[in-house]
């Protein structure tokens, strides 16, 4: 199934999103990770679109969405939540399920406990929790804050295959799509990942942004947590605490992955489909 590409002004900023299964009434919002784009959700969106309308935004500063002119004020979970709320309101989404990878899951957690409480019915967190392992945050900051640049797209693909190896198995075609949907050309002709490097200032200006145990403990909706077995961001003790407190999540361990599973295999698709279908 194919998608449509749209742009919408939210909180004074233009956001890009893709829409799958527009004919359906039930909605899934699928939100990508920190340095990625909504096109990472193509595979799972195509599967879910047989039953759901699936909305896959590009976060402010990523992909085809506008870059923030005031990064220290707008690259944070609170502003992302405001953008998401505006998007949902303008698209007439009264209730939805939420699927979020890494940062996208943190946004969903914040919303489910706040502005969209009662509207987010089921929540899938892909390798993210209310507490992050600091060494993993530093690892991500080290490459995301100073994105590499290359003479050719093929070299950029090899770079992505290296830094995103923890995503697990991807086909050659999937690696090529990941690359081509997240590339921009610099003034000097080189290519680099398609995001604003200033977005990592979130971890400097808002150092406690991802500490969300209070939000977690307030949830009373079904939650599914997918954890890459080798994840260095969502540690086993945090995942176990998520199982035993707050909404008492169902935690599924994904083999042969670290941070974060690419949501591109039939096994991962089946877990999410079963959970959303109740």
N, C-alpha and C positions, 0 to 999 in steps of 0.2 A: 504494500500500500504506500502511496506517495504522501507527501506533506505539502502544506502551503507555508510560504514565508511572509511574515508580517512585521510591521513596526508600529509602536505605540508610545505616546508620550506619557511618562509616569513621574510625578514629583518634579516636573520640569526637565526631565532627561529622556532621551529617546532610547527605548529598549527594542531589541530585535527578538523575535521568538518564532519557532516553527510550530505548526498545528497539524496534528494527525487525527484522523477519524472525526472530522468536524460534525458528522451527522449524528453523533451519539450525544445523549444527555449527561451521562455520568462522566466525571472529569478526573484525570490524573495530571498533576503538575509534576514534571520531572526536571530537577534542577542539578546542574553539573558541579564539578569541583573547582577548587581555587583558581588554578591557572588554565582552565579548560573552557570549552564552549558547549552550548546546548546540543550541538551535533553529535556529541559523545553519546547521546541518548537515542540515536537513530534506531539501533537494533531492538532495544526493549520497547521503544515507542511503536515501532512497526508491529510488534507482537500484540501489545496492549490495545492498539487502535482497532482491532476486530470487535472490541466491546466498548472502549472508552474514547472520549475526546482527550487527547494528550497534548499538553502545552509544555514546550521545552524552551525556556528563555535563555538568552545570553545575559549573564550578569553585567551590570555597569562596569565598563572598562575591559570587557572581554568580547571576543568575536566581533559581531557586527553592531553591538550596542555602543552607544556614545561613551567616550572616556570622561571621567569627572574633571571639571575645571578646579575643584577644591578637594583633592584626594584625601587629605587628612580628616575632612568632615564627612565624606560620603563613602569611603571604602571601609565599611564596618557592618556588622550584622544588623544593627538597628536601622540603618538606612536601607540596606538590602531588604529588610522586612517591610519597610514602608513602600518600597518599589513593588514588591510582590503583592502587597495588599491593594495597591492602586491597580496593578495589572488584573488581579482577580475581580475587583469591583467593576472595572471597565469592560471586562469580558463576560460579565454577568454570571460569574461562578459563585453560586450560593454555598455549595458544599463540594468537597473534593477529597481525593486521596493524594498523598504527597510522597514522592520518591526522590531522595536527595543523596547524591554522592559527596562525601566529605563536606566541604563548605555548604553545599546545597542541602545536606541533611541538617547541618547546624542552623541554617535559615529556617528550615521546616520545623525544627524543635522549638525555636524561639517563637515562631508564629502559632504553633499548636498550643503553646502555653500562654500566648498573648493575643495579638490582634486578630488571629483567625481561630481562636478557641471556639469550639463547637462547629466550625466550618470544615476543618481538617478532620476527617472521619477515621482514616487509617494512615499510619506513618511508617515508611520504610527508610531506615538509615543505613546507607552503604558505607561501612567502615568509618564511622564517626560516632562519637559519644559526647557526653557532657563534660569530659575531661580529656585533654590531649597530652600525649607524651612529648615533653619538651625537646628531646633530641630529634624526633621526627619533624617537629615544626622548624627547627634550625636547618635540617636537611632540605626541606622544601623551600625555605627562604633562600638558601644558598644558590639554588638554580633558578628559582622563579624571580628573585629580585634583580638578577643580572642575566637576562636571557641571552643565550648564545645566538650568533648570527653566522650564516653560511652563504657561500656563493651560489649553491644550487639547492633545489627542493629535495633532491635525492639525499644530499648530505643532512638536511634537516630531518628527513625521515629516519636515517640511521641514528641521529641524536635522540629522537623520540623513542625509538626502539630500545635505547639504552636506559634513559631516565625513567621510562614508563614500563620497564620490564616487570615490576611488581603487579601490573594490571592482570597478568596471567596470559594465557594463550590468545593471540589474535591472528587471524589469517593475514596473508600478504595484502589482500584487498582491503581488509579492515585497517591495517597499518597505513596504507596509502590514503584511505579516506580520512583517518584521524589527522594525517599530515596536511592534506589539501584543504580540510575544513578549519585549520587553525594556523594558517600561515599569512604573514603580511610582508611586503617588500619595503625595505628601508630606502631612504633617499640615495644611498650609495649603491643600490642595486642588490644588496644582499637580502636574504630572507631570514625571518625570525618568528617566534611564536606570536600569535595574534592576541596580545593583551597588553595592558598598560603596566609596566613594571612597578609603578608607584602603588599598585594595589597591595603589595606586601607591607607597606607602611602600616597597615592594619595591626600588625603584630608589635609595632613600636608605639604607635599613638594609642592603641586600644589593647594593651597587653592581656587583659582579662576577658576579652570578648568571647572566648570559647569556653569559659567556665560557666556551665549551665546546669549544675545539679539542682538548684532551686526550681528551675523550669522543668527539669526532668521529673522531680518528685511531685510536681503539681499535675502531671498528665494523668488522664483516665481514659485513654483511647488505646486500641490495639496497636502495638508497635512490633515491627520485625527489624532485627538488626542483622545485617550481613557483615561478617568479619573475615577478612582474608587471613588464612591460617598463619601467615608470616608477617602480618601487619605490624609496623613499628609505630603507628599512630594511635590505634585503638588497642590498648594492651589487654591481655586476658583478664586481669583482675578488674579492670573497668567494665569490660563486657559482662563479667560475672555479677558485678554490682548492679548493672542495668537489668539483669535477669531477676534480681532479688528485691529491688526497691522501685519506687515510683510505679509506672504502669506494668512492671514485671514483663519485660519484653521477651519475645521469642528470639533466641540468638542462634543463627545458623552460621557454621564455619565453612568457608569456601576454600576448597583445596587448591593448591598450586597457585596461590595469589598472595600478594602482600597488600599494600595500600595503593589503589583500591580496586576491587574486582571490576572488570570492564563492562559487566552486565551484557555480555555478548554471546553467552552459551545457552543451549536449551535447558540445562540444569538450573542456571540462575534465573532464566525466564520463568520456568515452572514454579520456583519458590515464590516469586513476586506475584505471578498470576493467581496462584492458589490463595495467597494472603489477601490480595485485593478482592478476590471473588468471594471471600468469606467462608 
